[in-house]
Amino acid sequence: MADMDSTVAAPTPVVETGLQRDFTKTGAALAALQAELSVMLSRGAEDPWEEHQDRHRIDELRRRRKELLIAWASQALTWRLRGGTVELTGDATEPDRPPRPTPPAPLGSSSSQPEIYTRPRLRRPDAARSSYDDEPSPARGRRVQLDMDHDRLIELLRMLGEPTTPLDSVERVRDELSGLTAGTSNARLDEWCAYPTQVQKALVGITVARARHLQDEVDHELLPLELTGDLDRLFSTMTGYSKREQPGFVFGLQRHHHPMGLTWLADARRWWADLVDFLPEPSVLSPERALGELRRRIQAGLGEEQILAQLTVALDAGVEAEDPRLVTMMDSAYEALRQEARFKHLRKAIRDARDQDEASAAELANPDAVLPEDWPYEGLVEGRTTAVVGGPVPEEARKRLAEVFKWAEVEWVDGAHPRALEDLAERARDGEVDHVVVLRRFVGEDADRVLIPICDDNAVPVADVASGYGVKAIRGALETAFSEFAEG
């Protein structure tokens, strides 16, 4: 909601009345509320899990916004009935302030009424809206258990796959189309008809959004000509199903439609989040949710039985035993992992990580661990601002690394949280970071999806450290990053 400055229409100074103060106060509260709501909706457009976490606050903000709008309109109408005017002015490119009512012109005044105008922001009105703002999904705000075959829905969703992997190769595009085609076969569509209408609508929504992502947002060179027929059939199938079964209107089936969120891929992720919410245990199909719940249980100090039960859910959801985030979380529960044979790969990954940490700590404790005197990249490191994406690296090790590389400023970012990576990506895009160091000992594929592409697009070198966090490992990764940057 754009806020505007105001000008006093009366020719002589007038003392502000109580109604003016109330109007100004209400407008300011409304602007602050809308700002918070916009941030949450934009965040949810990129990450459905964030939207799921914020859903109760979003509902409360929307309810409060409606109350404030009614109060604001009532105050403005009361002022107009008293003979006053409300003039909306200001530059939409500058920070706005809420409008204020101008006092009524004195009786008998010949001054003309000012023209009411506004300069709206240049943005799509629905750019930050959820796909369900006009018709909220029953899965939002509260968990709803519908009468259906949940196992069959899980099977179908696994066939479709979670829409998170970047489609940056012909092979991935083929896999995406293959999953969508298999999930919308005639036999599968017969199963769709047995689901409640809300589920059918979400299935159509995620399929269409992913098809539009392929059509509009993926490099055309990655979509071979022989695959375009499959894409056309996919749109035709969804159009026919929607007309026949009428599960509800879905944006995307007409060519002029635009995404309801920031991108079609963001829309697909939101539909996925809603579909997963229909399941009794949503984290069974969401590695991120499963890891988040596991982290919560560990931090809450719950017993081994509950932690291992959630660990099983995480592995079933597709989290790899070698995932650095999982390895770090489960290190303290290593002995408990002996209870089941299926955890043996995780135990080995924990032992390997411990070996890496010991080697890194030993190297950093050695006073001879310094940069070569003739190191050609010293000028690109010394006195620079860097961010190190990692995990629980000991404080002494952090100080030692800052001392060796002579960074002017170094920020340690927790690589286990996608939101922290997104914040760092924004700072890299804004030129606030000279280079980034990614410690794979602690960081999973989120860095590849969230952080590194933004750094590449904005010419910020990324030192990708394959193992450990010692001087040699980081120095080698920096050398590779700087040399590739120079060649590029």
VEXDREN-2710 file (C-alpha; in Angstrom, 1 decimal):
% VEXDREN-2710
k/r/px/py/pz
1/MET/0.0/0.0/0.0
2/ALA/1.6/3.3/-1.1
3/ASP/1.7/6.0/1.6
4/MET/1.6/9.6/0.6
5/ASP/2.7/13.0/1.9
6/SER/0.0/15.6/2.4
7/THR/-0.4/19.3/2.0
8/VAL/-2.7/21.6/4.0
9/ALA/-5.3/23.0/1.7
10/ALA/-6.4/25.8/4.0
11/PRO/-4.9/29.3/3.3
12/THR/-4.1/29.9/6.9
13/PRO/-2.4/27.7/9.5
14/VAL/-4.8/25.5/11.4
15/VAL/-4.1/23.6/14.6
16/GLU/-4.1/19.8/14.0
17/THR/-7.3/18.3/15.4
18/GLY/-7.7/15.0/17.3
19/LEU/-9.2/13.4/14.1
20/GLN/-6.2/14.4/12.1
21/ARG/-3.9/12.9/14.7
22/ASP/-5.9/9.7/14.7
23/PHE/-5.9/9.5/10.9
24/THR/-2.1/10.0/10.8
25/LYS/-1.5/7.4/13.6
26/THR/-3.8/4.9/11.9
27/GLY/-2.0/5.4/8.6
28/ALA/1.4/5.0/10.1
29/ALA/0.3/1.7/11.8
30/LEU/-1.2/0.5/8.5
31/ALA/2.0/1.3/6.6
32/ALA/4.2/-0.5/9.2
33/LEU/1.9/-3.5/9.1
34/GLN/1.8/-3.7/5.3
35/ALA/5.6/-3.5/5.2
36/GLU/5.9/-6.5/7.6
37/LEU/3.3/-8.4/5.6
38/SER/5.1/-7.7/2.3
39/VAL/8.4/-9.0/3.6
40/MET/6.7/-12.2/4.8
41/LEU/4.9/-12.8/1.5
42/SER/8.0/-12.1/-0.6
43/ARG/10.0/-14.5/1.6
44/GLY/7.3/-17.1/1.2
45/ALA/7.3/-16.7/-2.5
46/GLU/10.9/-17.9/-2.6
47/ASP/10.7/-20.5/0.2
48/PRO/7.5/-22.3/0.9
49/TRP/8.8/-23.6/4.2
50/GLU/9.2/-19.9/5.4
51/GLU/5.7/-19.3/4.3
52/HIS/4.5/-22.3/6.3
53/GLN/6.4/-21.1/9.3
54/ASP/4.9/-17.5/9.0
55/ARG/1.4/-18.6/8.2
56/HIS/-0.2/-17.8/11.6
57/ARG/1.5/-14.3/11.7
58/ILE/0.4/-13.7/8.1
59/ASP/-3.2/-14.5/8.9
60/GLU/-3.1/-12.2/12.0
61/LEU/-1.5/-9.3/9.9
62/ARG/-4.3/-9.7/7.3
63/ARG/-7.0/-9.6/9.9
64/ARG/-5.4/-6.5/11.6
65/ARG/-4.9/-4.8/8.2
66/LYS/-8.7/-5.2/7.5
67/GLU/-9.5/-3.6/10.8
68/LEU/-7.1/-0.7/10.3
69/LEU/-8.3/-0.1/6.7
70/ILE/-11.9/0.2/8.0
71/ALA/-10.8/2.6/10.8
72/TRP/-8.7/4.6/8.3
73/ALA/-11.5/4.9/5.8
74/SER/-14.0/5.9/8.5
75/GLN/-11.7/8.6/9.8
76/ALA/-11.2/10.0/6.3
77/LEU/-14.9/9.9/5.5
78/THR/-15.8/11.6/8.7
79/TRP/-13.3/14.4/7.8
80/ARG/-14.7/14.7/4.3
81/LEU/-18.3/15.0/5.7
82/ARG/-17.0/17.9/7.9
83/GLY/-15.8/19.7/4.8
84/GLY/-12.2/18.7/4.8
85/THR/-10.1/17.2/2.0
86/VAL/-7.5/14.5/1.7
87/GLU/-4.8/15.3/-0.8
88/LEU/-2.4/12.4/-1.8
89/THR/1.0/13.7/-3.0
90/GLY/4.6/12.5/-2.9
91/ASP/7.1/10.7/-5.0
92/ALA/6.6/6.9/-5.1
93/THR/10.3/6.5/-5.6
94/GLU/11.1/7.9/-2.2
95/PRO/10.2/6.5/1.3
96/ASP/6.6/7.3/1.8
97/ARG/4.7/8.6/4.8
98/PRO/1.0/8.0/5.5
99/PRO/-1.4/10.7/4.2
100/ARG/-2.9/13.3/6.5
101/PRO/-6.3/15.0/6.1
102/THR/-6.1/18.7/5.4
103/PRO/-8.3/20.9/7.5
104/PRO/-11.6/22.2/6.1
105/ALA/-11.4/25.5/4.2
106/PRO/-12.8/28.4/6.2
107/LEU/-16.4/29.3/5.5
108/GLY/-16.7/31.7/2.6
109/SER/-13.2/30.9/1.3
110/SER/-12.8/31.2/-2.4
111/SER/-9.9/28.9/-2.6
112/SER/-10.5/25.9/-4.9
113/GLN/-10.4/22.3/-3.8
114/PRO/-7.0/20.7/-4.6
115/GLU/-7.0/17.9/-7.1
116/ILE/-6.7/14.5/-5.5
117/TYR/-4.0/12.5/-7.2
118/THR/-1.4/9.9/-6.5
119/ARG/1.7/8.4/-8.2
120/PRO/1.5/4.6/-7.7
121/ARG/4.5/2.4/-7.4
122/LEU/5.6/0.7/-10.6
123/ARG/5.0/-2.9/-9.5
124/ARG/2.7/-5.7/-10.3
125/PRO/-0.2/-5.5/-7.8
126/ASP/-0.2/-9.2/-7.1
127/ALA/3.6/-9.7/-7.2
128/ALA/3.8/-10.7/-3.5
129/ARG/0.5/-12.4/-3.3
130/SER/0.0/-16.1/-2.5
131/SER/-1.7/-18.2/-5.2
132/TYR/-4.5/-18.6/-2.7
133/ASP/-5.0/-15.1/-1.4
134/ASP/-8.5/-14.9/-3.0
135/GLU/-9.4/-18.5/-2.0
136/PRO/-7.3/-19.6/0.9
137/SER/-6.2/-23.2/0.9
138/PRO/-7.6/-25.3/3.8
139/ALA/-4.0/-26.5/4.3
140/ARG/-2.9/-23.0/5.4
141/GLY/-3.2/-21.8/8.9
142/ARG/-4.2/-25.1/10.4
143/ARG/-3.5/-28.8/9.6
144/VAL/-6.4/-30.4/7.8
145/GLN/-6.7/-34.2/7.5
146/LEU/-8.8/-35.1/4.5
147/ASP/-10.4/-38.5/3.9
148/MET/-8.2/-40.0/1.1
149/ASP/-5.5/-42.5/0.4
150/HIS/-2.4/-40.7/1.8
151/ASP/0.0/-43.5/0.7
152/ARG/-1.1/-43.1/-2.9
153/LEU/-0.7/-39.4/-2.7
154/ILE/2.8/-39.8/-1.3
155/GLU/3.7/-42.2/-4.1
156/LEU/2.4/-39.7/-6.7
157/LEU/4.4/-36.8/-5.1
158/ARG/7.5/-38.8/-5.0
159/MET/7.0/-39.5/-8.7
160/LEU/6.7/-35.8/-9.4
161/GLY/9.5/-34.9/-7.1
162/GLU/10.0/-31.7/-5.1
163/PRO/10.6/-28.7/-7.4
164/THR/13.9/-27.5/-6.0
165/THR/16.6/-28.7/-8.3
166/PRO/17.7/-26.1/-10.8
167/LEU/17.0/-27.2/-14.4
168/ASP/20.4/-26.3/-15.7
169/SER/21.1/-29.2/-18.0
170/VAL/19.3/-31.2/-20.7
171/GLU/19.3/-34.2/-18.5
172/ARG/17.5/-32.5/-15.7
173/VAL/15.0/-31.0/-18.1
174/ARG/14.4/-34.6/-19.4
175/ASP/14.0/-35.9/-15.9
176/GLU/11.5/-33.1/-15.0
177/LEU/9.4/-33.8/-18.1
178/SER/9.5/-37.5/-17.5
179/GLY/8.2/-37.1/-13.9
180/LEU/5.5/-34.8/-15.0
181/THR/4.4/-37.0/-17.8
182/ALA/4.4/-40.1/-15.6
183/GLY/2.4/-38.3/-12.9
184/THR/-0.3/-37.2/-15.4
185/SER/-0.8/-40.5/-17.3
186/ASN/-4.4/-41.6/-17.8
187/ALA/-4.1/-44.1/-15.0
188/ARG/-2.8/-41.5/-12.7
189/LEU/-5.5/-39.0/-13.6
190/ASP/-8.1/-41.6/-12.7
191/GLU/-6.5/-41.6/-9.2
192/TRP/-6.6/-37.8/-9.1
193/CYS/-10.4/-37.9/-9.4
194/ALA/-10.6/-39.8/-6.1
195/TYR/-8.9/-37.0/-4.2
196/PRO/-10.7/-34.1/-2.6
197/THR/-11.2/-31.1/-4.8
198/GLN/-8.5/-29.1/-2.8
199/VAL/-5.9/-31.7/-3.6
200/GLN/-6.9/-32.0/-7.3
201/LYS/-6.6/-28.2/-7.6
202/ALA/-3.1/-28.3/-6.0
203/LEU/-2.0/-31.1/-8.3
204/VAL/-3.2/-29.2/-11.4
205/GLY/-1.5/-26.1/-10.0
206/ILE/1.9/-27.6/-9.4
207/THR/1.9/-29.4/-12.8
208/VAL/1.0/-26.2/-14.7
209/ALA/3.5/-24.1/-12.8
210/ARG/6.3/-26.5/-13.5
211/ALA/5.3/-26.7/-17.1
212/ARG/5.3/-22.9/-17.4
213/HIS/8.7/-22.9/-15.7
214/LEU/10.0/-25.1/-18.4
215/GLN/8.3/-23.0/-21.1
216/ASP/9.2/-19.5/-19.8
217/GLU/12.1/-19.7/-17.3
218/VAL/14.5/-22.4/-18.5
219/ASP/17.1/-21.7/-21.2
220/HIS/15.5/-22.7/-24.5
221/GLU/18.7/-24.4/-25.5
222/LEU/18.1/-26.9/-22.7
223/LEU/14.7/-27.9/-24.1
224/PRO/15.4/-30.1/-27.2
225/LEU/12.8/-29.9/-30.0
226/GLU/11.7/-33.5/-29.5
227/LEU/10.6/-32.6/-25.9
228/THR/8.4/-29.7/-26.9
229/GLY/5.7/-32.1/-28.0
230/ASP/5.7/-33.6/-24.4
231/LEU/5.3/-30.1/-23.0
232/ASP/2.4/-29.3/-25.4
233/ARG/0.6/-32.5/-24.4
234/LEU/1.1/-31.7/-20.7
235/PHE/-0.7/-28.4/-21.2
236/SER/-3.4/-30.1/-23.2
237/THR/-3.9/-32.8/-20.6
238/MET/-4.2/-30.3/-17.8
239/THR/-6.6/-28.1/-19.7
240/GLY/-8.9/-31.1/-20.5
241/TYR/-8.8/-32.3/-16.9
242/SER/-9.7/-28.9/-15.5
243/LYS/-12.6/-28.5/-17.9
244/ARG/-13.8/-32.1/-17.1
245/GLU/-13.3/-32.3/-13.4
246/GLN/-13.5/-28.5/-12.5
247/PRO/-11.3/-28.7/-9.4
248/GLY/-11.0/-24.9/-9.4
249/PHE/-9.3/-22.1/-11.3
250/VAL/-5.6/-22.3/-11.7
251/PHE/-3.3/-19.6/-13.1
252/GLY/-1.1/-20.7/-16.0
253/LEU/-3.2/-22.6/-18.4
254/GLN/-3.6/-19.5/-20.6
255/ARG/-0.6/-18.1/-22.4
256/HIS/-1.1/-14.5/-21.1
257/HIS/-1.1/-15.6/-17.5
258/HIS/1.8/-14.5/-15.3
259/PRO/3.1/-16.1/-12.1
260/MET/1.2/-15.3/-8.9
261/GLY/4.5/-15.2/-7.1
262/LEU/7.9/-14.0/-8.2
263/THR/8.4/-16.9/-10.7
264/TRP/6.6/-20.0/-12.0
265/LEU/9.1/-22.1/-10.0
266/ALA/8.2/-20.2/-6.8
267/ASP/4.5/-20.9/-7.6
268/ALA/5.4/-24.6/-8.0
269/ARG/7.1/-24.6/-4.6
270/ARG/4.1/-23.1/-3.0
271/TRP/1.8/-25.6/-4.5
272/TRP/4.2/-28.4/-3.3
273/ALA/4.1/-27.0/0.3
274/ASP/0.3/-27.1/0.2
275/LEU/0.2/-30.7/-1.1
276/VAL/2.6/-31.8/1.6
277/ASP/0.5/-30.1/4.2
278/PHE/-2.4/-32.5/3.4
279/LEU/-0.2/-35.4/4.6
280/PRO/-0.3/-36.7/8.2
281/GLU/3.5/-36.3/8.4
282/PRO/4.5/-33.5/6.0
283/SER/8.3/-33.9/6.6
284/VAL/8.2/-37.4/5.0
285/LEU/8.4/-35.6/1.6
286/SER/10.4/-32.5/2.6
287/PRO/14.1/-33.0/3.5
288/GLU/14.3/-29.4/4.7
289/ARG/11.3/-29.8/7.0
290/ALA/12.6/-33.2/8.2
291/LEU/16.0/-31.6/9.0
292/GLY/14.4/-28.7/10.7
293/GLU/12.3/-30.9/13.0
294/LEU/15.4/-33.0/13.8
295/ARG/17.3/-29.9/14.7
296/ARG/14.5/-28.8/16.9
297/ARG/14.3/-32.1/18.8
298/ILE/18.1/-32.1/19.4
299/GLN/18.1/-28.5/20.6
300/ALA/15.1/-29.2/22.9
301/GLY/17.1/-32.1/24.5
302/LEU/14.6/-34.8/23.7
303/GLY/15.4/-38.4/24.2
304/GLU/17.3/-40.7/21.9
305/GLU/14.1/-42.5/20.8
306/GLN/12.4/-39.4/19.5
307/ILE/15.6/-38.1/17.9
308/LEU/16.3/-41.4/16.1
309/ALA/12.6/-41.6/15.0
310/GLN/12.9/-38.2/13.3
311/LEU/16.3/-39.2/11.9
312/THR/14.6/-42.1/10.2
313/VAL/12.0/-39.7/8.8
314/ALA/14.7/-37.5/7.4
315/LEU/16.5/-40.3/5.7
316/ASP/13.2/-41.6/4.2
317/ALA/12.5/-38.0/3.0
318/GLY/15.7/-38.2/0.9
319/VAL/18.3/-36.6/3.1
320/GLU/21.6/-38.2/2.3
321/ALA/23.6/-39.9/5.1
322/GLU/26.6/-37.8/4.0
323/ASP/24.7/-34.5/4.1
324/PRO/27.1/-32.2/6.1
325/ARG/24.2/-30.7/8.0
326/LEU/23.0/-34.1/9.1
327/VAL/26.5/-35.2/10.0
328/THR/27.0/-32.1/12.2
329/MET/23.7/-32.4/13.9
330/MET/24.1/-36.1/14.7
331/ASP/27.8/-36.0/15.8
332/SER/26.9/-35.9/19.5
333/ALA/24.5/-38.9/19.1
334/TYR/27.1/-41.1/17.5
335/GLU/26.8/-43.9/20.0
336/ALA/23.1/-44.0/19.7
337/LEU/23.4/-44.6/16.0
338/ARG/24.8/-48.1/16.7
339/GLN/21.2/-49.2/17.5
340/GLU/20.3/-49.7/13.8
341/ALA/22.3/-51.0/10.9
342/ARG/20.8/-48.5/8.5
343/PHE/22.7/-45.8/10.3
344/LYS/26.1/-47.2/9.4
345/HIS/26.7/-44.9/6.5
346/LEU/25.9/-41.9/8.8
347/ARG/28.3/-43.2/11.4
348/LYS/31.1/-43.5/8.8
349/ALA/30.4/-40.0/7.6
350/ILE/30.7/-38.7/11.2
351/ARG/34.0/-40.5/11.7
352/ASP/35.3/-39.0/8.4
353/ALA/34.2/-35.5/9.5
354/ARG/35.9/-35.9/12.8
355/ASP/39.2/-36.9/11.1
356/GLN/38.9/-33.8/8.9
357/ASP/38.3/-31.6/12.0
358/GLU/41.3/-33.1/13.8
359/ALA/43.6/-32.5/10.8
360/SER/42.4/-28.9/10.4
361/ALA/42.8/-28.2/14.1
362/ALA/46.3/-29.6/14.1
363/GLU/47.3/-27.5/11.1
364/LEU/46.0/-24.3/12.6
365/ALA/47.8/-25.0/15.8
366/ASN/51.1/-25.1/13.9
367/PRO/52.7/-21.6/13.8
368/ASP/54.3/-22.5/10.5
369/ALA/50.9/-22.6/8.8
370/VAL/51.2/-19.3/7.0
371/LEU/50.8/-18.0/3.5
372/PRO/53.9/-18.2/1.2
373/GLU/55.8/-14.9/1.1
374/ASP/55.3/-14.7/-2.7
375/TRP/51.7/-15.8/-2.8
376/PRO/50.3/-14.0/-5.9
377/TYR/46.8/-13.6/-4.5
378/GLU/47.7/-11.9/-1.3
379/GLY/46.5/-8.5/-2.6
380/LEU/43.1/-10.0/-3.3
381/VAL/42.7/-11.3/0.3
382/GLU/44.5/-8.9/2.7
383/GLY/42.3/-6.1/3.9
384/ARG/39.3/-7.5/2.2
385/THR/35.8/-8.3/3.4
386/THR/34.9/-11.9/3.3
387/ALA/32.2/-14.3/4.4
388/VAL/32.9/-17.9/5.4
389/VAL/30.0/-20.2/5.1
390/GLY/30.4/-23.1/7.6
391/GLY/29.3/-24.5/10.9
392/PRO/30.6/-24.9/14.4
393/VAL/34.3/-24.1/13.7
394/PRO/36.0/-23.4/17.1
395/GLU/36.6/-19.7/17.9
396/GLU/40.4/-20.2/18.1
397/ALA/40.4/-21.6/14.6
398/ARG/38.3/-18.6/13.3
399/LYS/40.8/-16.1/14.9
400/ARG/43.7/-18.0/13.4
401/LEU/42.3/-18.0/9.9
402/ALA/41.5/-14.3/10.1
403/GLU/45.1/-13.7/11.2
404/VAL/46.7/-15.9/8.4
405/PHE/44.6/-14.4/5.6
406/LYS/44.6/-10.9/7.0
407/TRP/41.0/-10.2/6.2
408/ALA/39.8/-6.8/7.2
409/GLU/36.4/-8.2/8.1
410/VAL/35.1/-11.7/8.2
411/GLU/31.6/-12.9/8.8
412/TRP/30.9/-16.5/9.7
413/VAL/27.5/-17.6/8.2
414/ASP/25.7/-20.8/9.4
415/GLY/25.4/-22.8/6.2
416/ALA/22.7/-25.0/7.7
417/HIS/20.0/-22.3/7.2
418/PRO/18.9/-21.4/3.7
419/ARG/17.6/-18.1/5.0
420/ALA/21.2/-17.1/6.2
421/LEU/22.5/-18.1/2.7
422/GLU/19.9/-15.9/1.0
423/ASP/20.8/-13.0/3.2
424/LEU/24.4/-13.4/2.3
425/ALA/23.5/-13.7/-1.4
426/GLU/21.8/-10.4/-1.2
427/ARG/24.8/-8.7/0.4
428/ALA/27.0/-10.2/-2.3
429/ARG/24.7/-8.9/-4.9
430/ASP/24.9/-5.4/-3.3
431/GLY/28.7/-5.4/-3.3
432/GLU/29.1/-5.7/0.4
433/VAL/31.4/-8.8/0.2
434/ASP/34.7/-9.1/-1.7
435/HIS/34.8/-12.9/-1.8
436/VAL/33.1/-15.9/-0.2
437/VAL/34.5/-19.1/1.3
438/VAL/32.3/-22.2/1.4
439/LEU/33.3/-25.0/3.8
440/ARG/31.7/-28.1/2.4
441/ARG/32.5/-29.9/5.7
442/PHE/29.3/-28.1/7.0
443/VAL/27.4/-26.9/3.9
444/GLY/25.1/-28.9/1.7
445/GLU/23.5/-28.3/-1.8
446/ASP/21.7/-25.2/-0.6
447/ALA/24.9/-23.2/-1.3
448/ASP/24.7/-24.4/-5.0
449/ARG/21.0/-23.4/-5.2
450/VAL/20.8/-20.3/-3.2
451/LEU/24.2/-18.6/-2.9
452/ILE/26.8/-19.5/-5.6
453/PRO/24.6/-18.6/-8.6
454/ILE/24.1/-15.1/-7.2
455/CYS/27.8/-14.7/-6.5
456/ASP/28.6/-15.8/-10.1
457/ASP/26.2/-13.4/-11.6
458/ASN/27.6/-10.5/-9.6
459/ALA/31.4/-11.4/-10.1
460/VAL/32.0/-12.3/-6.4
461/PRO/34.6/-15.1/-6.3
462/VAL/33.6/-18.2/-4.3
463/ALA/36.3/-20.5/-2.8
464/ASP/34.7/-23.9/-2.6
465/VAL/36.6/-25.8/0.1
466/ALA/36.0/-29.6/-0.5
467/SER/37.1/-30.8/2.9
468/GLY/38.3/-29.4/6.3
469/TYR/38.9/-25.8/7.2
470/GLY/42.7/-25.7/7.3
471/VAL/44.9/-23.0/5.8
472/LYS/46.1/-25.2/2.9
473/ALA/42.6/-26.2/1.9
474/ILE/41.2/-22.6/2.0
475/ARG/44.3/-21.2/0.2
476/GLY/43.9/-23.8/-2.6
477/ALA/40.2/-23.0/-3.0
478/LEU/40.9/-19.3/-3.1
479/GLU/43.6/-19.8/-5.7
480/THR/41.2/-21.7/-7.9
481/ALA/38.4/-19.2/-7.4
482/PHE/40.6/-16.2/-8.2
483/SER/42.2/-17.9/-11.3
484/GLU/38.8/-18.8/-12.7
485/PHE/37.6/-15.3/-12.0
486/ALA/40.5/-13.8/-13.9
487/GLU/39.9/-16.2/-16.8
488/GLY/36.3/-15.4/-16.9
END
